[in-house]
C-alpha cells in the first residue's frame, strides 16, 4: 500500500481525504505528463505476459510497508558474483517494476472519471453544510427571544398540573402496596382452612401485581416474601398430598390437585404422590410391628425404634403374630384402597374434563403422564407391599404354630394375594414363595407330629365302634365345611357360613365391597359355635355321658323284642333253625347280622381322627396350591399307616398266609412292602441290624404300631376278637370309600405333572383296602371251627365197606354243629357290631373252604376204600351241603367242585388218572398220591404206580 501511495505521489495524485481539504475542483485535476504517458505506452501490452510478470514477484514484497527490499536483494546475492547473472537478474527486477507501474497507471486512469465526479459531489455537500450552519444560527437566536417572552407563571401552572397527575398515580400505587402488605394474613387464614387453590390463586395475583410496582424498593422485599409464602404453600400442599395415602378424601384430594394445577406442577405432584405412597407403606408397617414388639417386650427400651424393619419382625412372639399380621394387612389395605380411589378420581375427572372443555396440548400431556404413572405405580406399590409382608412372614418360625392359627395365617395371606390380584392382576410370586417356604416347613413338622399322634391313637385304640348316625357323611364334619362352599380366599373359615347366604355379594370384588368402609382383613369378634351332629345318640350334655356311649351301645335295651324272640327260637331244639322259616332266615341274613339298626358306617375314633386330618390337609391345599403335592403325599401316608396298622394288628399270620389259597394278592403284597420300606422305621423296633439309615431318612419314617393289650384276639367266645377285627377292617374300608369320594377334589388340587402319583395311590393302595378282609377274617375262620377234630373223626370211619349205607357218618353232624355254633357266635357278635354282608360272606366262604379242604384231606388219609366207601363219601358230602345251604345264603358253595372232583377221581382208570394229575394241580402231592395208592393200587402193577407217582413228583418239584 505504501508503494502505491509513493507512486501516486510521484505522479502527482492525492487521496480522497487529502483532496477533500481542497474545495477547488480545478486544482485537483492534474493531467499526466508526456513522459509518463510515453513510459506507460512503452510497457508491454500482452496482458497475460504482464500478469505472469506480476505473479513472479516474491510474496515478501507484499508483506508489509517496513520491508527493506534493497537489504533483501543484497542478502540474496551469492558469495561469488557473476556480472552477467547480476545484469539478467537486474533486468528481471526492472521488468517486474515496470509491470507493477503499468498496472497501477491503468487502475488510476480507469478510476479517474469516478474520482472527478465524487469530488464534485463533495464540493456540493460543503456548500449545503455552510447553508445549514446559517439556519441553525438563526433558530438559536429566535429560541432565545421566545424564552424571554414566556412568563414564569405559565410554566409553573403546567408544572403543578403534571405534579398532580404524578401524585394521583402514586396514591393508587400506595394503596395497592398496602393491600399487598396485608395479604400474608389472609394467606395464613386460607392455609388453615386448607383452601390451597384459593391461597395459590391469591399469591399468584399478588406476585403479578408486585411485578407491576417492582420499581419501588419496598416491593422488591414484598416480592421475596411472596415467593417464600408460595414455597411454604407448596410444602403444606405436599403434606396435604401425603395425607391422602391412608385416608383418601375426595374433596380434600380435589383441592390438592386443583392447587397443583394452578402451580403448573401436575406431573411433579404425581411423582411426589408415589413417593408418599412408598413412604406410607414403610412407615405404616414399621409402626404396626414396632407397637406389637414393644407391647410384648413390656419395657420402654428404645432399641427397637432403631432397628431395621426386617430385624424388628424377628422379635414378634407367637401369641402376637396373628393379631400383628392382621393389623399389618389392615393398614396396607388402607394404603392400597387409597391408591385405588386415587385412580378412580383421576379416571372420573379425565372423563369430565374431556367431555366439557376443549383440551390444550399441555393438559393432554399431563393427563397422559398421570395415567401412565398411576398404572406403573400399581405394580410398584404392590411389590413394596409384598416385600414388607414377606419380611414379616419369614421373620418368625411358624413350625410350632397350632393348626388353626396357621390356617388363619394362610387365610390372611390368601386374602392379601386376592387383593393383589384385583389391585394389579399380580400373581403375587413373592408372597407365594415366602408362604410356600413357611408352609412346607410347618407342614413337615405338623405331619410328623400327626403321624406320631396317629401311632399313639392306634396303639391305644380298643377298636370299639364309634356310634355315628346312619346318614353320617364327612361333609358334616367341621374340617370339610370349606368343600361345601364356593370358597373365596377373602372369606375366613368362620365367616364362610355368613357369606354363603349372600352369593350376590361374593361376585363383587374386594375393592367394591370395602371401598368406602370396612376391611377384608377384619376377623370376626365372636366365632359361631361349630356343632357337629354326627353321633348316633343325641342330647349329650357332658363328656361323662359321651363316655358311656359304648356301654349304652353294648346293651340290648334298644333291641326290638321280636328280634330277641327270633334268636331264642333259633337256639331251641336239636334241630336249630327249623323253628324259623327260610324267609325269616333270609331276611335276617340280608340285615347283615344287624339288630335291625340302621346301617350306620363302621368306624372308630381313630378313623374319625384320620378323616379330620384329611380335611385339615385339604383345607390347607385349597388355600395354598403350590404345596398341594407335598400335602397329598402326606395324606397318602395317613392312609398307608392306617392300612399297615390294621394289617399288622389283625392280618399278619405267617402260618395262614402260607396256606396257598392266595389270601394276599400280589398287589396288596406290593403295597404292604412299599409302606414298610418307605414309611415304617424298622430300626426303631430293632427289627433290622447293620448300618443305620441316614438320620434324615429316619425322620420321615414312623415306628410300627403295637396292638393295645386291652384287645384280646385269643378268646374263642368272641370268635377271636371278631368284633374288633370287623371294626378295624370295615373302618379301613369306610376310610377307603371316603378317599374315593374325595378323589375328584384331590385331583383338581394336584399339579398336572404330579397327577400320576395320585392315580397310582388310588389304584394300588386305596383300592386294596377291601382285600384285607381275606387274610384278617381267614384267621377267625381257621380257628372258629375245630378242623383237627373232624380229621380225627374221619380217620375213625371205615371206608372199605361192602354194602351201600343210607346213613351219613357222625363227623358230618359234628361239623354241622360247629357251623351252627359259629353262626350263633356271629349273631352274638352282631349284637355289638354290625356285620356287613361282604364280611359275613367272606367269613362263611373261608369256613366252608377250609371245611371242604379238610374233607379232602380226610379222604386223602384213607388207607383202604371200596366203591361202597366212595358212595358213602358222596352221601356224607351231600348231607353236609344240604344242611349247610340252610345256614348260609352264600352261593355257590365255595370249593364244592374241589371235593366232588376228588371223590369222583376214585373211579378213574390208569390213563385217566395220569391226565387228572396233570390237570388238577390244586391238590397236594399227598392227596394225589393217595388216589394212586388207594384207588388204583389193586388194579395196576408196581411199574404203572411208580410212573404215576413220578408224574406227581414232577408236578410238585417246581413248587419246591
Number of C-alpha atoms within 10 A of each C-alpha: 9 10 11 12 13 12 15 16 12 9 15 14 19 14 11 13 8 10 16 16 8 14 16 13 15 9 9 18 14 11 10 12 11 9 9 12 12 10 13 18 11 11 15 13 12 9 11 9 12 20 14 13 18 17 11 12 15 9 8 11 14 11 9 10 10 8 12 11 11 9 9 12 9 9 10 9 11 9 7 6 9 10 9 9 10 13 11 11 12 12 12 15 15 12 17 20 15 20 23 18 17 20 17 15 17 13 11 14 10 11 10 12 11 10 15 14 11 12 21 14 10 16 15 12 12 12 11 11 11 10 11 11 10 10 11 11 10 11 11 11 10 11 11 10 11 10 9 9 9 10 9 9 9 9 10 11 11 10 11 11 10 11 11 11 10 11 11 11 10 12 11 11 15 14 11 15 19 11 12 20 16 10 16 18 9 13 22 14 13 17 18 11 10 17 16 26 23 17 24 23 14 18 22 17 13 22 19 12 16 23 14 12 17 14 10 14 9 13 19 15 12 18 20 13 15 22 14 12 18 20 12 13 21 17 12 16 22 17 12 17 22 20 18 23 25 20 13 21 14 13 8 16 17 14 19 21 20 16 24 21 16 15 15 14 14 20 18 11 20 20 15 15 21 20 14 19 24 19 13 20 23 16 12 17 23 20 14 16 24 21 15 20 22 18 13 14 14 9 8 9 9 9 8 17 15 8 13 10 21 17 13 19 24 17 19 24 16 15 11 14 22 17 14 21 22 19 17 21 24 18 19 23 22 21 23 24 23 21 25 18 19 18 17 12 14 17 13 10 13 15 10 11 12 11 10 8 8 9 11 9 9 10 15 13 12 17 17 14 15 20 17 10 15 21 13 12 20 20 16 15 21 23 18 15 24 21 16 21 25 19 18 24 22 16 17 16 14 20 17 13 17 13 16 10 15 20 20 18 21 21 22 25 26 23 22 25 24 20 24 22 14 14 20 18 13 16 13 19 12 16 24 20 13 18 23 17 15 20 25 16 15 20 24 17 16 18 19 17 12 16 22 16 13 22 21 14 17 23 18 17 19 20 25 21 24 22 19 18 17 15 12 15 13 17 13 15 18 15 19 19 17 21 14 12 12 12 18 18 21 22 22 24 20 17 14 19 16 11 18 16 10 10 11 9 13 17 10 11 15 19 18 10 15 14 15 12 8 11 18 21 22 14 16 10 6 7 10 10 7 9 9 9 14 17 16 16 14 10 10 12 8 8 8 9 11 15 11 11 17 14 8 14 18 15 11 13 9 12 13 12 10 9 13 12 11 16 15 11 15 16 17 12 10 7 11 14 20 14 15 13 9 13 9 13 18 14 11 16 19 13 18 20 24 21 22 15 13 12 16 15 22 26 24 22 18 22 23 16 14 20 22 17 18 24 23 20 20 25 18 21 20 21 20 22 17 19 21 21 20 16 24 22 13 19 21 18 18 20 23 22 23 24 27 22 20 22 20 17 21 24 23 15 15 8 8 16 16 10 9 9 11 11 19 19 15 10 15 18 12 14 20 19 14 14 18 19 12 14 21 22 21 17 17 13 11 8 8 11 8 6 7 9 10 8 8 8 11 18 11 15 21 21 17 20 23 14 19 15 11 11 16 14 18 12 10 14 12 18 22 19 19 27 24 22 24 27 23 30 28 24 27 25 23 18 24 21 16 16 20 14 12 15 15 11 12 20 16 11 20 23 15 9 8 13 16 13 14 18 13 11 17 17 12 15 22 23 17 21 24 17 16 23 25 19 23 28 25 24 22 23 25 17 14 21 22 15 20 11 13 20 18 12 17 22 17 10 13 14 21 16 15 11 12 13 13 10 10 17 19 14 20 21 15 15 20 19 15 17 23 19 15 19 17 15 18 21 19 17 22 18 20 18 23 27 26 20 15 13 20 20 18 19 24 24 23 22 24 21 21 19 23 22 18 18 23 20 18 19 23 20 16 18 14 15 18 17 17 16 20 22 18 22 22 17 18 20 20 15 17 18 17 10 15 18 13 14 20 18 15 17 9 9 17 18 16 15 11 17 23 16 14 20 19 13 19 19 15 16 15 17 10 11 20 17 13 17 22 12 9 14 13 12 15 15 17 13 18 23 21 21 22 27 18 18 24 19 15 10 13 14 10 10 9 16 18 13 12 21 20 13 16 22 14 13 17 13 9 7 6 5
